[in-house]
């Protein structure tokens, strides 16, 4: 029983020691702090747009903060040649982006139709305010059945419709993988969309598991982050 007794003065001494514990990096600083003129090892910073960490002297890096959406169930697309949101997990698959920000874009979706009308598949990025710039590559397949197939690739620097498949006049199963950079000007909404050049002849379905990721990289003018030379 005696060994289980903790003296009040011992608690007070331990509390005092805890309260005066010295930080290994010196005086405590509120984090994240404003962007430093010189990147310093061990710091966590925020410039009003993006978070940064510096693991070693001068070598600041972007902290990964992802805006993400994926389909839990298939998204049905009408049999027409209008633009349609690829993602409908949240309302119309719309995200609102702030002004003056650069984003790394990654997107993958799988869309199929049993229609046999000749058509091509287009990719559209619908902005409420035009971006400063957009650039991306799209790697695409379009076999008649869901099997291994050849790929085609295109580079685009426009938000308007970009053709990402050749003409198809049979049932098709298209996988589209996109990597690129978006730079906003004004605050804007963004809706990733698909568009057939002609009504396929049957409804289409964007498969569950299709996803999009956006990661802020810095201001719209950012060119590099890190100790590049």
N, C-alpha and C positions, 0 to 999 in steps of 0.2 A: 504494500500500500504506500509505504514511504517513497519508493522509487517512482510512483506515478504522480507525485505532487509537483506541480510547476510553480515556482515562486513568482509572485507579482513583479518583483524587481527584475527578475530574469526576463520576463515578457517585455517590460519597459525598455530594458537594455537592447534586446533584440530588435524591437520596433525602432528605436533610435538609430541603430546601425543600418537598418533597412532604409530609413528616411534619408540618410546621408551617403547612400551607396553612390560611388562615382561611376559615371558612364565611361566605358573604355574608349570612347571617341571624344571625351572632354565634356564641356558643358552641354546639357540637354538642349536640343533644338526642336522646334515644332516641325513635323514632317507631314506632307512633303513641303520642301522649301522652294522658294523662287529659283529659277534657273541661274546658276552661278556663272560668273564671267569665265572661270577656269574650272573644268570638270575635276572633282575631287573624289578620290577613292572612298567608297562606302556611303555615298550620298544618294538620297532619293529626292527627285526634283519634279516640279510641275510648272509648265509655262503658260497655263491657262487653256491649253489645247491637248497636250500629251504628257504622260508620266514618263520619267526617265530614271534609270539606275546607273551608277558608275561602279563597276566591279574592280577596276584598277585605275591608277592615275591617268587622267586625260581621256580615258576610253569610255565615254558616256554611251549608253545604249537605250533604245526605246523599250519601255515596259509593255509587254503584250496585254492589251485590253481589247477583247473581241466583242463585236456586235454580231449576233448569230441568230439564224433562223433555219429550221429544218421542217420538212413535212413528216408528220406522224401518220398521215393517211393520204391516199392519192388525191391529186387536185384535178378535177375534170375540166376540160377545155372544150368550148363549143365548136361545132363544125362550121367554121367560117375563116375568113382571112383578116380578122380584127386582131388588135393587140390584146394579150391576156397576161395578167400577173402570173408569174411562175410559182410564187409562194402565196398561200392563203392561210398560213398558220396563225397570223395576226391580221385581222380585217382583210385588207387588200394586199397584204405583203408589202406594206409601205414603211419605210424608216425615215425619220427626220434627222438631217445632218446639219451641224452648225456651219457658220461661215468660215472661210479662210482656213480650211483643214485638208490635209492630204491623207488618203486612206489606201491601204493595201487591200485589194479585192481578191477573193477566192470564191468560186461558185462551181457547183456541179449539180446537174440535173439530168434525169432520164425521162424521156417522153416518147410515148408510143401512140400509134393509131392504126386501125385496120383499113383506113381509106385508101383508095387506089387512084385518086385524081393526081395528076402531075403537079408537084409543088416543091418549093424549097423552104427551109426553116430559117427564120431571121431572129436575131437577138436585138432587143431594144432596152435602153436604160432611160426611163422616163423621169426627168427632173422638173420640179416646179420652177426652179431658177437654173439657168444654164451653168454648168460647171466651168471653172477656169480651164480644165483639161481632163480628158479621159483617154486612157490607152490600155489596150488589153489584147491578149491572144486567146483564141478559142480553138480548142482541140475537139474534134467531133467525129462520131461514127454514125452510120445510118443503115444498118443491115435490115433485110426484110424479116428476119427472125432474130431473136435475142441470142446471138452467137458471137464468137470472136470475129472481128472484121477489121478492114483497113481503116485508117484514120485520115482525116484532112485537117488542115490548120490554116487559120487566117489571123492577120494582125489588123486591128481596127483602132482608129483614133476619133471615132464619132459616137455619140450617144444614140443617134437615130439608127434605124434598122440596118443591121449588117448580116448578109447572107452567110450562114455557117455550115450549110450542107449543099451538095449538088442536087440536081433535080431528081426526085423520087416519084415513081408512079405505081408503087405497091405498098402494102403494109410496111411499116418501118418502126424500128426501135433505136432512137437516137440518144446517145450520151454526149453531153456537152460539158467540157471542163474549161473554166475561164480563170486566168490570172492577169492582174493588171493594177493600175493606179488611177484613183479618182482624186481630183483636186477641186474642192468647192470654192466658189466665189462668194455668193450670198448664202444665207441659210436656205436649205432646200429639202424638199421631200424627194425620195428616190424609190421607184418601183421597177425592179427587174422584170422584163416582159419577154414573151415569145410571140412570134407571128408567122403563120404560114403564108406563103405567097398566093395560095389559092385554097379554098375550102377543101380539105382532104377527102371528103365524102363520108366521113364518120367522125364522131367525137374523138378527142385525144385525152391522154391521161399522163400527168406528171407524177412519177412514182414517189411513194414514201421513201424517205432517206435522202432525197434531194436536199441540198443545203446551200447557204450563202454565209460568208464571213467577211466582215469589214474590220480592219484594225487601223486606228489613227497613228500616223507616223510623225506628225508635227504640223506646222503651218502649211498653207498651200504652196509656199515657195521653198519648202525643205528640199535639199538636194542630197545631203548625207548626214548621218549621225554616227559618231565614232571617230577614232583616231586615224582617219584616212590621210594619206599624203601622196 
